[in-house]
Amino acid sequence: MFAALFVLAIVLTRSHPEGGSSASEIEDFYLHRDAGRLALVGLYLVPFAGIAFLWFIAVIRSLIGDREDRFFATVFLGSGLLFVAMLFVAAGAAGALVATVKIQDEPFPSPDTVGLVHSLSFAFLFVYAVRMAAVFMIVVSTIGNRLGIFPRWLVVSGYLAALVLLLNFSYLELLILVFPAWVAAVSVVILRADSARARAASSVSDEAQ
């Protein structure tokens, strides 16, 4: 759910004037009857993506159980919560102008204002949130490897993807999609493991009967 909602929200919130847009381009965008609706939908999807990610954190902690290491648990929770916070701030900045014009009937923003808001949203999401996501991936991969709950390929891919996000200094926005793809992969592994355990328990119960 987080992976799907996050990707959808990112795609929808991008439907607004970019930094560097001229005054006429900004005016044309806001005068269009349906302009900003997709961005507003994306803005309202972000909280649900955050809730789904918090649920994902809870699932990981439940999977670890009593084997939780305090050091890694602190970094795990801290990076996860900071990621959600940065995500909310970035989404709020990205949708602020659209919400102001479309809901509060405020005047069209100037090109300087659009550029500033776009840069602020970019910094929170693609600079700060991405780094927190990378730290989260490294810690979860380490925990999964130490406890033997993740397959080797998932641990290695988690480390490699985290290093790409952590050390990347380009402006390639599509790189952020690495994180929801990794979350989806971890979720599939956990669900398959739970299904296997359930089948094993059912088999043992049938033999006992």
C-alpha positions as CSV (number, residue, x, y, z in Angstrom):
1,M,0.0,0.0,0.0
2,F,2.8,2.4,0.8
3,A,4.6,1.7,-2.4
4,A,1.5,2.2,-4.5
5,L,0.3,5.3,-2.7
6,F,3.7,6.9,-2.6
7,V,4.3,6.5,-6.4
8,L,0.9,7.7,-7.2
9,A,1.2,10.7,-4.9
10,I,4.6,11.6,-6.5
11,V,3.2,11.4,-10.0
12,L,0.1,13.5,-9.2
13,T,1.8,16.2,-7.2
14,R,4.2,16.9,-10.1
15,S,1.2,18.3,-12.1
16,H,2.0,21.9,-11.2
17,P,4.2,24.7,-12.6
18,E,7.8,23.9,-12.3
19,G,10.5,26.3,-11.2
20,G,11.5,28.7,-14.0
21,S,7.9,28.9,-15.4
22,S,7.0,32.3,-16.8
23,A,4.1,34.4,-15.4
24,S,2.0,33.6,-18.5
25,E,2.6,29.8,-18.0
26,I,1.6,30.0,-14.4
27,E,-1.5,32.0,-15.2
28,D,-2.5,29.6,-17.9
29,F,-2.1,26.7,-15.5
30,Y,-4.4,28.1,-12.8
31,L,-7.0,29.4,-15.3
32,H,-7.5,25.9,-16.6
33,R,-10.7,24.6,-15.0
34,D,-9.2,21.2,-14.0
35,A,-5.7,22.6,-13.2
36,G,-4.4,21.6,-9.8
37,R,-7.0,18.9,-9.1
38,L,-4.6,16.1,-9.7
39,A,-2.0,17.9,-7.5
40,L,-4.6,18.2,-4.7
41,V,-5.5,14.5,-5.0
42,G,-1.8,13.7,-4.7
43,L,-1.5,16.0,-1.7
44,Y,-4.3,14.2,0.1
45,L,-2.9,10.8,-0.7
46,V,0.4,11.5,1.0
47,P,-0.9,11.2,4.6
48,F,-2.3,7.7,3.7
49,A,1.1,6.8,2.2
50,G,2.7,7.9,5.5
51,I,0.2,5.9,7.6
52,A,0.9,2.8,5.4
53,F,4.7,3.3,6.0
54,L,4.2,3.5,9.7
55,W,2.3,0.2,9.5
56,F,5.2,-1.2,7.6
57,I,7.5,-0.1,10.4
58,A,5.3,-1.9,12.9
59,V,5.3,-5.1,10.8
60,I,9.1,-5.1,10.8
61,R,9.3,-4.5,14.5
62,S,6.8,-7.3,15.1
63,L,8.9,-9.6,12.9
64,I,12.0,-8.8,14.9
65,G,10.2,-9.4,18.2
66,D,12.4,-9.9,21.3
67,R,15.5,-10.2,19.2
68,E,15.5,-6.4,18.7
69,D,18.8,-4.6,19.2
70,R,18.5,-1.3,20.9
71,F,21.1,0.4,18.8
72,F,19.7,-0.6,15.5
73,A,16.1,-0.1,16.7
74,T,16.9,3.5,17.6
75,V,18.3,4.3,14.1
76,F,15.5,2.2,12.5
77,L,12.7,4.1,14.2
78,G,14.4,7.5,13.9
79,S,15.1,7.3,10.2
80,G,11.7,5.9,9.5
81,L,9.9,8.7,11.4
82,L,12.1,11.4,9.9
83,F,11.3,10.1,6.4
84,V,7.6,10.4,7.0
85,A,8.1,13.9,8.5
86,M,10.2,15.0,5.5
87,L,7.6,13.5,3.1
88,F,4.8,15.4,4.7
89,V,6.7,18.7,4.7
90,A,7.7,18.2,1.0
91,A,4.1,17.4,0.0
92,G,2.8,20.4,2.0
93,A,5.2,22.7,0.2
94,A,4.5,21.2,-3.2
95,G,0.7,21.6,-2.8
96,A,0.6,24.9,-0.9
97,L,0.3,27.2,-3.9
98,V,-2.3,25.1,-5.7
99,A,-4.4,24.8,-2.5
100,T,-4.1,28.6,-1.9
101,V,-5.3,29.5,-5.4
102,K,-7.9,26.9,-5.9
103,I,-9.4,26.7,-2.4
104,Q,-8.8,30.1,-0.9
105,D,-9.1,32.1,-4.2
106,E,-5.8,33.9,-3.6
107,P,-4.0,35.7,-6.5
108,F,-1.7,33.7,-8.8
109,P,1.8,33.3,-7.4
110,S,4.7,35.0,-9.0
111,P,7.4,33.1,-10.9
112,D,9.8,33.8,-8.0
113,T,7.4,32.3,-5.5
114,V,6.8,29.2,-7.7
115,G,10.5,28.7,-8.0
116,L,11.1,29.1,-4.3
117,V,8.3,26.7,-3.3
118,H,9.5,24.2,-6.0
119,S,13.1,24.3,-4.7
120,L,11.9,23.9,-1.1
121,S,9.8,20.9,-1.9
122,F,12.6,19.3,-3.9
123,A,15.1,19.8,-1.1
124,F,12.8,18.2,1.6
125,L,12.0,15.2,-0.6
126,F,15.0,14.5,-2.8
127,V,17.7,15.7,-0.4
128,Y,16.6,15.0,3.1
129,A,13.8,12.4,2.9
130,V,15.8,10.3,0.4
131,R,18.8,10.2,2.8
132,M,16.6,9.1,5.7
133,A,15.1,6.4,3.4
134,A,18.7,5.2,2.6
135,V,19.6,5.0,6.3
136,F,16.3,3.1,6.9
137,M,17.1,0.6,4.1
138,I,20.6,0.0,5.5
139,V,19.4,-0.6,9.0
140,V,16.5,-2.9,8.0
141,S,18.8,-4.9,5.7
142,T,21.4,-5.2,8.5
143,I,18.7,-6.4,10.9
144,G,17.3,-8.8,8.3
145,N,20.7,-10.2,7.6
146,R,21.7,-10.7,11.3
147,L,18.5,-12.4,12.2
148,G,18.3,-14.5,9.0
149,I,14.8,-13.3,8.1
150,F,15.7,-11.8,4.7
151,P,17.2,-13.8,1.7
152,R,20.7,-12.9,0.6
153,W,19.6,-11.2,-2.6
154,L,17.3,-8.8,-0.7
155,V,20.0,-7.8,1.8
156,V,22.5,-7.1,-1.0
157,S,20.0,-5.2,-3.1
158,G,19.0,-3.2,-0.1
159,Y,22.6,-2.1,0.6
160,L,23.3,-1.3,-3.0
161,A,20.1,0.7,-3.4
162,A,20.7,2.6,-0.2
163,L,24.2,3.6,-1.2
164,V,22.8,4.9,-4.5
165,L,20.3,7.1,-2.7
166,L,22.7,8.1,0.0
167,L,25.6,9.1,-2.3
168,N,23.6,10.5,-5.2
169,F,24.0,14.2,-5.9
170,S,22.3,14.4,-9.2
171,Y,18.9,15.9,-10.0
172,L,17.4,12.6,-11.3
173,E,14.1,12.5,-9.5
174,L,13.2,9.0,-10.6
175,L,15.8,7.6,-8.3
176,I,13.4,8.1,-5.4
177,L,11.3,5.2,-6.9
178,V,14.0,2.8,-5.7
179,F,12.7,3.1,-2.1
180,P,9.0,2.1,-2.7
181,A,10.3,-0.7,-5.0
182,W,12.5,-2.0,-2.1
183,V,9.6,-1.7,0.4
184,A,7.4,-3.7,-1.9
185,A,10.1,-6.4,-2.3
186,V,10.5,-6.6,1.5
187,S,6.7,-6.8,1.9
188,V,6.4,-9.7,-0.6
189,V,9.2,-11.6,1.1
190,I,7.5,-11.2,4.5
191,L,4.1,-12.2,3.2
192,R,5.5,-15.3,1.5
193,A,7.3,-16.3,4.7
194,D,4.1,-15.8,6.7
195,S,2.2,-17.9,4.2
196,A,4.8,-20.7,4.3
197,R,4.7,-20.7,8.1
198,A,1.0,-20.9,8.1
199,R,1.0,-23.9,5.7
200,A,3.7,-25.6,7.8
201,A,1.6,-25.0,11.0
202,S,-1.5,-26.4,9.3
203,S,0.4,-29.5,8.1
204,V,1.7,-30.2,11.6
205,S,-1.8,-29.8,13.0
206,D,-3.2,-32.2,10.5
207,E,-0.5,-34.8,11.2
208,A,-1.2,-34.4,15.0
209,Q,-4.9,-35.1,14.4
